[in-house]
Amino acid sequence: MAQIYVSGHRNPDMDSIASAIAYSRLKNILDGENQYVPIALGPLNVQSKAVLEGLGIPSPLFVKDVFSRVCSVYRKPTMVLDPDDPVYELVNMYNQNNPSVVTIMDGDEFRGLLSIDEINRYFLRENTGQRPVYDILLRNIPRVIKGFFLKKGGQEMIHAAIMVGAMDYKVFCRRLSECGTKPVLVVGNRLDHIKAALDAGLPGLILTGMSEDGLQQIDLSRYNGFVYVSHEDTAETIRLLRLSVAVDTLLVHKNTVRITDDMLFETAKGILAESEERGLPVFSHLTDEYIGFITRRCFLNMPRQKIIMVDHNEAMQSVPGLEDAEIVEILDHHRLDAPKTRNPISIIASPVGSTCTIVYDLYQRHSADLDEPTARLLLAGISSDTVMLKSPTATSLDMHAVSEICSAFSIDYDAFCRELFSNGSSLSSLDPAKAVSSDFKIYSECAVRFGIGQVEVTTFSDLSDVRDRYLAALESLKKAEKLEWTMLLVTNVMSEESMLIATEYKKNYKLLYEEREKGVYYLPGVLSRKKQLLPEIIRVLS
Ligand SMILES: [Mn+2]
């Protein structure tokens, strides 16, 4: 079951929030195979918050971006060994499961990753010319070689070479005396050799093919090393002894870049490509704990977050990381400037007053059950986007949806709108920075990047007093977003007209509107940013 995000635009307004929630609900009714989750790309505006609270509908999930990250591709460790475990077990894991890497954990502490490369290196190291020396961990011997300890000396770990006592007694004694570091001796039922080895103080003896009688005759009273009785023959005993070495000795610690689960897919892929390792460990960016590893196989396909765009279709107004995501559907009432998609998708775009009208229409078309909270939510979205159906963007379809919802749930539309716009305020009651940015849209036209915010008020009376503060807020937003022009459409929902506060734009231009004072224009009858203001701005730019 895939999780599919249903997302409105950045700086979400009532229509974006309402259509994302209501459309997710419809999709979940129609499609049981996937899970549709409404998301918000920023904090809700006052109106949306009040409507959701009033209807008892939870706020959408806040999502910062949809970049693909390591967290969706790393692999949890299933093959784990303790640093003391014998190489024998590691080799068995490879024979049975051929894992890409095996994790070495000392309790909760991450020690390293081992791959077939380290096993190869271990056996190659044995053939570098000199007699190899091993770290023999005594407690591993019975785990690997069938047999028992006749005596355990004081040392748990012995650093020694391995020697076989198969030669003639005299040759053997000479060899022993010539040895630099004393070896661990593997020897059969040869009592003279055994006695010489005990006297020479070798660190340990492994006896093969011993008779009961022979064992009785060995005097260990003055010997401090270990004696192990193997049930295997000499060749097999030596082979297994080399495999009893702890995996810890195979770990070579290098300073590699730390991979965390929040790292971007492409970044981690690049690091792994540069590295000579088969796998790199992954740590939680929150707790710093080891959580798994990445291998090259993790990066064959980038997992893409599936997303339905509602109430917008332009990448610039959409969730950051959209380029990593898979757009599966678009539901919108704006001009079309959608990103290229990889697969065929469904687009429902219609020049109606609100995306919620399209969602309402889809509920009708699918005869899906529309419950009262969702119906009221759609009504709020339509009324907000069309300014109570007064905006020139409002169509007969919007009006039809409103009248059907109102009659189905006996809603007094005037009272509904009065409550919906009761948060409408005056400019001086708002924080300029917030008012300018809360419903702010960025456009790119004629190679000019500019942005227009919109705010609804119930009076213009205080505009002159606060003009400078709003212009300053627009200037800093212009800088922060690296734009060439920023403006705020201040819409009076009562008198159905707007004022535009605009920063200076470099070229000589002349807006069709009357400039009432420096940077403030009067826009009679203008309620819609996209349908009325935007065409005029584009005209000026082109
Ligand atoms: Mn809309």
Boltz pocket constraint, residues with backbone or C-beta under 6 A from the ligand:
constraints:
  - pocket:
      binder: B
      contacts: [[A, 15], [A, 16], [A, 311], [A, 333], [A, 353], [A, 354], [A, 355], [A, 385]]
      max_distance: 6.0
